[in-house]
Amino acid sequence: MEPFKNEFSYQNACRLATRILQVYPEFAVREFHLGLKQALEPLELKQRMRLLAERIEAGLPSQPHRLFPILVKTLAENEADSDGLRGFLVWPLTEIVARRGLDHFEHSMIALREMTRCFTAEFAIRPFLREHPKATLKQLLKWCHDPDEHVRRLVSEGSRPLLPWGGNLPELLEAPYPTLKLLEKLHRDPSAYVRLSVSNHLNDFSKHHPLLVIETLSRWREKTPGDPHLEKLARHACRTLLKAGHSGALALHGFASAKSLELISNHLTASSIKIGDHLEYRIVIRNPSLKSIRVMFDYAILHRKANGTLSSKVFKGRIRELAAGESWEIESRHSFKTVTTRVYHPGQHRFEVRLNGRVFPAVDFMLKV
């Protein structure tokens, strides 16, 4: 997989400049290009994005009421528009709004609404939530009814308390929990894209207020029993709690205590594997009780870090209803193929079975270069 930073390659930066020049011929394009290729080379994703934002900003009018409309004109009007900008190349534009627009709230909101339709403005809305919380929350509440799903998704994603890459907003986790009224509007949104964001937002809350999340989901379920979209949202919203074996989350999703379950076998087909190979495992679970039990099988890999300590990463497995006395054999494998999001370190690792949140003794294996 190609590194994300290549989205801001010099070639793509040239395309960005060309598009700006099309809509604003006075753009200082020569200054934009000056030394840019060499400057981009050592930088990572966010650093490249911010450098491009600085170069763009330097070559355009400084007043937000003039600057923001120019940026909006560069955007793709629809899917068929091959000249307009969409995707990662819009990120520097949202960064400019976040940087320059805090004292120009109305102009900023107009620009971000248009930009998020071509690339998420979830990061750019967060400075406004910090500096103008009441006005921004009021705007987000209005956007809950926007006809564009990308705008509605911005409402829940941009206001997440613990947004990855976006910087945390811990004040949103404090009573009276101002973003929950947004989720009340969006949890039955017709767009799966929006509902997924709502579930991620609730998952953020679950790390600090698990009972609040369970109570909220229970209340929603009572209003629309049997709604498959809500059930999917609820499972995803509770994923951290379920992995941790939280009793309230387990009960909400019909999982009983794992105390009565037996792990008959936990076997790895090899005691050592190489980076790039697969770890193959075979486990046997038995329900010795006199009643049926819904079983959630997850597993954790305890990865060795550079300093020699182990760090646990839980992976979703499978769900099955086990009848009284029934056994369940699972054979599968876990990939150790090299990916950009994880660095593997050779040495002893561990494979750990988790049933309905209960952690069973781990099995060791060696990871080799």
MARVEX-85869 format. One record per residue (C-alpha): chain; residue in one letter; x, y, z. Coordinates in steps of 0.25 Angstrom, whole numbers, always signed. Each point is the difference from the previous one (the first is absolute). Layout:
ATOM chain resn    px    py    pz
ATOM     A    a     X     Y     Z
...
//
This chain:
ATOM chain resn    px    py    pz
ATOM     A    m    +0    +0    +0
ATOM     A    e    +6   +14    -4
ATOM     A    p    +2    +9   +12
ATOM     A    f   -11   +11    +2
ATOM     A    k   +11   +11    -1
ATOM     A    n    +1    -3   -15
ATOM     A    e   -14    +6    -2
ATOM     A    f    +8   +13    +2
ATOM     A    s   +11    -3   -10
ATOM     A    y    +6   +11    -8
ATOM     A    q    -8    -5   -12
ATOM     A    n   -13    +2    +7
ATOM     A    a    +5   +13    +6
ATOM     A    c    +2    +5   -15
ATOM     A    r   -15    -4    -3
ATOM     A    l    -5    +7   +12
ATOM     A    a    +8   +13    -4
ATOM     A    t    -5    -2   -15
ATOM     A    r   -15    +0    +5
ATOM     A    i    +2   +12    +9
ATOM     A    l    +6    +7   -12
ATOM     A    q   -12    -3    -8
ATOM     A    v   -10    +6    +9
ATOM     A    y    +9   +12    +5
ATOM     A    p   +10    +4   -11
ATOM     A    e    +7    +9   +10
ATOM     A    f    +5   -11    +8
ATOM     A    a   +15    +1    +3
ATOM     A    v    +3   -14    -6
ATOM     A    r   +15    +3    -2
ATOM     A    e    +2    +2   +15
ATOM     A    f    -9   -12    +3
ATOM     A    h   +10    -9    -8
ATOM     A    l   +13    +6    +5
ATOM     A    g    +8   -11    +7
ATOM     A    l   -13    -8    +2
ATOM     A    k    +5   -13    -5
ATOM     A    q   +12    -1   +10
ATOM     A    a    -9    +6   +11
ATOM     A    l   -10   -11    -1
ATOM     A    e    +9   -12    -1
ATOM     A    p    +4    -2   +15
ATOM     A    l   -14    +4    +5
ATOM     A    e   -11   -10    +5
ATOM     A    l   -15    +1    -3
ATOM     A    k    -4   +12    +9
ATOM     A    q   +12    +8    -2
ATOM     A    r    -1    -1   -15
ATOM     A    m   -15    +4    +1
ATOM     A    r    +4   +12    +9
ATOM     A    l   +11    +4    -9
ATOM     A    l    -9    +1   -12
ATOM     A    a   -10    +7    +8
ATOM     A    e   +10   +11    +3
ATOM     A    r    +5    +1   -15
ATOM     A    i   -15    +1    -5
ATOM     A    e    -3   +11   +11
ATOM     A    a   +12    +8    -3
ATOM     A    g    -4    +1   -15
ATOM     A    l   -15    +4    +2
ATOM     A    p    -7   +12    +6
ATOM     A    s    +1    +1   +15
ATOM     A    q   -14    +4    +3
ATOM     A    p    -9   -12    +3
ATOM     A    h   -12    +6    -7
ATOM     A    r    +8    +0   -13
ATOM     A    l    +9   -12    +3
ATOM     A    f   -10   -11    +4
ATOM     A    p    -9    +2   -13
ATOM     A    i   +13    -2    -8
ATOM     A    l    +3   -13    +7
ATOM     A    v   -15    -5    -2
ATOM     A    k    +1    +3   -15
ATOM     A    t   +11   -10    -1
ATOM     A    l    -9   -12    +5
ATOM     A    a    -6   -10    -9
ATOM     A    e   -15    +3    -3
ATOM     A    n    -4   -15    -2
ATOM     A    e    +6   -14    -2
ATOM     A    a    +2    +4   -15
ATOM     A    d    +8   +12    +3
ATOM     A    s   +14    -5    -3
ATOM     A    d    +6   +14    +1
ATOM     A    g    -5    +4   +14
ATOM     A    l    +7    -5   +13
ATOM     A    r    -5   -11    +8
ATOM     A    g    +7   -10   +10
ATOM     A    f   +13    +3    +8
ATOM     A    l    +3   +12    -9
ATOM     A    v   -12    +8    +7
ATOM     A    w    +7    -2   +14
ATOM     A    p    +9   +11    -1
ATOM     A    l   -12    +9    -4
ATOM     A    t    -7    -4   +13
ATOM     A    e   +12    +3    +8
ATOM     A    i    +1   +14    -6
ATOM     A    v   -15    +2    +5
ATOM     A    a    +4    -5   +14
ATOM     A    r   +12    +8    +1
ATOM     A    r    -6   +13    -6
ATOM     A    g   -15    +0    +3
ATOM     A    l    -1    +0   +15
ATOM     A    d    -4   +15    +0
ATOM     A    h    -9    -2   -12
ATOM     A    f   -10   -11    +4
ATOM     A    e   -10    +2   -10
ATOM     A    h    +9    +0   -12
ATOM     A    s    +7   -12    +6
ATOM     A    m   -12    -9    +2
ATOM     A    i    -4    +3   -15
ATOM     A    a   +13    -4    -5
ATOM     A    l    +1   -13    +9
ATOM     A    r   -13    -4    -4
ATOM     A    e    +4    +0   -15
ATOM     A    m   +13    -6    +3
ATOM     A    t    -5   -12    +8
ATOM     A    r    -8    -5   -12
ATOM     A    c   +14    -2    -7
ATOM     A    f    +8    -4   +12
ATOM     A    t    -3    -1   +14
ATOM     A    a    +1   +13    +8
ATOM     A    e    +0    -8   +13
ATOM     A    f   +14    +6    +4
ATOM     A    a    -3   +14    -4
ATOM     A    i   -13    +1    +8
ATOM     A    r    +7    -3   +13
ATOM     A    p    +7   +13    +3
ATOM     A    f   -14    +7    -1
ATOM     A    l    -5   -10   +10
ATOM     A    r   +11    +4    +9
ATOM     A    e    -1   +15    -2
ATOM     A    h   -15    +2    -3
ATOM     A    p    -7   -12    +6
ATOM     A    k   -14    +5    +1
ATOM     A    a    +0    +6   -14
ATOM     A    t    +6   -12    -6
ATOM     A    l    -9   -10    +7
ATOM     A    k   -12    +8    -5
ATOM     A    q    +5    +0   -14
ATOM     A    l    +2   -15    +1
ATOM     A    l   -14    -2    +5
ATOM     A    k    -5    +7   -12
ATOM     A    w    +9    -9    -9
ATOM     A    c    -7   -12    +6
ATOM     A    h   -11    +2   -10
ATOM     A    d    +9    +3   -12
ATOM     A    p    -3    -7   -13
ATOM     A    d   +14    -4    -2
ATOM     A    e    +5   -13    +8
ATOM     A    h   +14    +6    +0
ATOM     A    v    -5   +12    +7
ATOM     A    r    -8    -8   +10
ATOM     A    r   +12    -9    +2
ATOM     A    l    +9   +12    +4
ATOM     A    v   -10    +3   +11
ATOM     A    s    +3   -13    +8
ATOM     A    e   +14    -3    -5
ATOM     A    g    +6   +14    +2
ATOM     A    s    -6    +1   +14
ATOM     A    r    +5   -13    +5
ATOM     A    p    +7    +2   +13
ATOM     A    l   +12    -9    -4
ATOM     A    l    +1    +1   -15
ATOM     A    p   +13    -7    -5
ATOM     A    w   +10   +10    -7
ATOM     A    g   -10   +11    +5
ATOM     A    g    +5    +3   +14
ATOM     A    n    -9    -3   +12
ATOM     A    l   -11    +9    +5
ATOM     A    p    -2    -5   +14
ATOM     A    e   -10   +11    +4
ATOM     A    l   -10    -7    -9
ATOM     A    l    +1   -12   +10
ATOM     A    e    -5    +8   +11
ATOM     A    a   -15    +2    +5
ATOM     A    p    -9    +4    -6
ATOM     A    y    +7    -7   -12
ATOM     A    p    -4   +10   -11
ATOM     A    t    +2    -9   -12
ATOM     A    l   -10   -11    +4
ATOM     A    k   -11    +9    -5
ATOM     A    l    +7    -1   -14
ATOM     A    l    +0   -15    +1
ATOM     A    e   -15    +0    +4
ATOM     A    k    -2    +7   -14
ATOM     A    l    +9    -9    -8
ATOM     A    h    -1   -14    +6
ATOM     A    r   -11    -4   -10
ATOM     A    d    +6    +7   -11
ATOM     A    p    -3    -7   -14
ATOM     A    s   +15    +0    -3
ATOM     A    a    +8   -11    +5
ATOM     A    y   +12    +9    -1
ATOM     A    v    -6   +10   +10
ATOM     A    r    -5   -12    +9
ATOM     A    l   +15    -5    +1
ATOM     A    s    +5   +13    +4
ATOM     A    v   -11    +1   +11
ATOM     A    s    +5   -14    +5
ATOM     A    n   +14    +5    +0
ATOM     A    h    -4   +12    +8
ATOM     A    l    -7    -9   +10
ATOM     A    n   +12    -9    +1
ATOM     A    d    +8   +12    +4
ATOM     A    f   -10    +3   +11
ATOM     A    s    +1   -15    +5
ATOM     A    k   +14    +2    +4
ATOM     A    h    -4   +10   +11
ATOM     A    h   -15    -2    +2
ATOM     A    p    -3   -15    -3
ATOM     A    l   -14    +1    +7
ATOM     A    l    -4   +12    -7
ATOM     A    v    +2    -7   -14
ATOM     A    i    -7   -12    +5
ATOM     A    e   -12    +8    +5
ATOM     A    t    +0    +8   -13
ATOM     A    l    +0   -12    -9
ATOM     A    s   -11    -7    +9
ATOM     A    r    -9   +12    -1
ATOM     A    w    +2    +1   -15
ATOM     A    r    -3   -15    -1
ATOM     A    e   -13    +1    +8
ATOM     A    k    -5   +11   -10
ATOM     A    t    +3    -9   -13
ATOM     A    p    +1   -14    +4
ATOM     A    g    +6   -10   -10
ATOM     A    d    +6   +11    -9
ATOM     A    p   +12    -7    -7
ATOM     A    h    +7   +13    -2
ATOM     A    l    -1    +4   +14
ATOM     A    e    +5   -14    +5
ATOM     A    k   +12    +1    -9
ATOM     A    l    +3   +14    +5
ATOM     A    a    -1    -4   +14
ATOM     A    r   +10   -12    -2
ATOM     A    h   +10    +9    -6
ATOM     A    a    -2   +11   +11
ATOM     A    c    +2   -11   +11
ATOM     A    r   +12    -6    -7
ATOM     A    t   +10    +5   +11
ATOM     A    l    -9    -4   +11
ATOM     A    l    -2   -14    -6
ATOM     A    k   +14    -3    -2
ATOM     A    a    +2    +4   +15
ATOM     A    g   -11    -9    +4
ATOM     A    h    -8   +11    +6
ATOM     A    s   -12    -7    +6
ATOM     A    g   -10   +11    -4
ATOM     A    a    +4    +0   -14
ATOM     A    l    +0   -16    -1
ATOM     A    a   -14    +0    +6
ATOM     A    l    -5   +11   -10
ATOM     A    h    +5    -9   -11
ATOM     A    g    -5   -13    +5
ATOM     A    f   +13    -6    +5
ATOM     A    a    +0    -8   +13
ATOM     A    s   +11    -1   +10
ATOM     A    a   +12    -8    -6
ATOM     A    k    +2    -7   +14
ATOM     A    s    -7   -12    -4
ATOM     A    l    +7    -2   -14
ATOM     A    e   +12    -9    -1
ATOM     A    l   +12    +2    -9
ATOM     A    i    +3   -15    -4
ATOM     A    s   +12    +3    -9
ATOM     A    n    +8   +12    -4
ATOM     A    h   +11    -5   -10
ATOM     A    l    +9    +7   -10
ATOM     A    t    +5    -8   -11
ATOM     A    a   +14    +6    +1
ATOM     A    s    +8    +5   +12
ATOM     A    s    +7   +10    -9
ATOM     A    i    -3    +8   -13
ATOM     A    k    +7   +10    -9
ATOM     A    i    -5   +14    -2
ATOM     A    g    -8    +0   -12
ATOM     A    d    -6   -14    +3
ATOM     A    h   -13    -4    +7
ATOM     A    l    -2    -5   +14
ATOM     A    e   -10   -12    -1
ATOM     A    y    -8    -4   +12
ATOM     A    r   -11   -10    +4
ATOM     A    i    -8    +1   +12
ATOM     A    v   -12    -8    +6
ATOM     A    i   -10    +7    +9
ATOM     A    r   -11    -8    +8
ATOM     A    n   -13    +4    +7
ATOM     A    p    -1   -10   +11
ATOM     A    s   -12    +7    +6
ATOM     A    l   -15    -4    -1
ATOM     A    k    -4   +12    -8
ATOM     A    s    +4    +6   -14
ATOM     A    i   +10   +11    +1
ATOM     A    r    +3   +11   -11
ATOM     A    v   +15    +0    -1
ATOM     A    m    +9   +11    -5
ATOM     A    f   +14    -5    -4
ATOM     A    d   +11   +11    -1
ATOM     A    y   +15    -2    +1
ATOM     A    a   +12    +9    +4
ATOM     A    i   +14    +0    -5
ATOM     A    l   +10    +5   +10
ATOM     A    h   +10    +7    -9
ATOM     A    r   +14    +2    +4
ATOM     A    k    +4   +15    +0
ATOM     A    a   +14    +6    -3
ATOM     A    n    +3    +1   +15
ATOM     A    g    -3   -15    +2
ATOM     A    t   -14    +2    +7
ATOM     A    l   -13    -6    -5
ATOM     A    s   -12    +8    -5
ATOM     A    s   -13    -7    -2
ATOM     A    k    -9    +2   -13
ATOM     A    v   -13    -6    +0
ATOM     A    f    -6    -5   -13
ATOM     A    k   -15    -4    -3
ATOM     A    g    -3   -14    -2
ATOM     A    r   -13    -7    -1
ATOM     A    i   -14    -1    +7
ATOM     A    r    -8   -12    +1
ATOM     A    e   -11    -6    +9
ATOM     A    l    +5   -13    +7
ATOM     A    a   -11    -9    +5
ATOM     A    a    +1    -7   +13
ATOM     A    g   +12   -10    +0
ATOM     A    e    +4    +4   -15
ATOM     A    s   +14    +2    -4
ATOM     A    w    +6   +10   -10
ATOM     A    e   +12    -2    -8
ATOM     A    i    +7   +12    -6
ATOM     A    e   +12    -1   -10
ATOM     A    s    +5   +13    -6
ATOM     A    r   +13    +8    -1
ATOM     A    h    +5   +14    +3
ATOM     A    s    +9    +8   -10
ATOM     A    f   +13    +6    +3
ATOM     A    k    +2    +6   -13
ATOM     A    t    +7   +13    +0
ATOM     A    v    -9   +12    +0
ATOM     A    t    +2   +15    +1
ATOM     A    t    -8    +1   +13
ATOM     A    r    +8   -10    +9
ATOM     A    v   +15    -3    +2
ATOM     A    y    +3   -14    +4
ATOM     A    h   +12    -3    +9
ATOM     A    p    +5   -14    +0
ATOM     A    g    +0    -8   +13
ATOM     A    q   -10    -7    +9
ATOM     A    h   -15    +4    -2
ATOM     A    r   -13    -6    +6
ATOM     A    f   -13    -5    -6
ATOM     A    e   -12    +2   +10
ATOM     A    v   -14    -5    -1
ATOM     A    r   -12    +9    +5
ATOM     A    l   -14    -6    +2
ATOM     A    n   -11   +10    +3
ATOM     A    g   +11    +9    +5
ATOM     A    r    +6   -10    +9
ATOM     A    v   +15    -2    -2
ATOM     A    f    +6   -14    -1
ATOM     A    p   +15    -3    +2
ATOM     A    a    +8    +4   -12
ATOM     A    v    +9    -9    -8
ATOM     A    d   +14    +5    -4
ATOM     A    f    +7    +0   -14
ATOM     A    m   +12    +6    -6
ATOM     A    l    +0   +10   -11
ATOM     A    k   +12    +0    -8
ATOM     A    v    +6    +8   -11
//
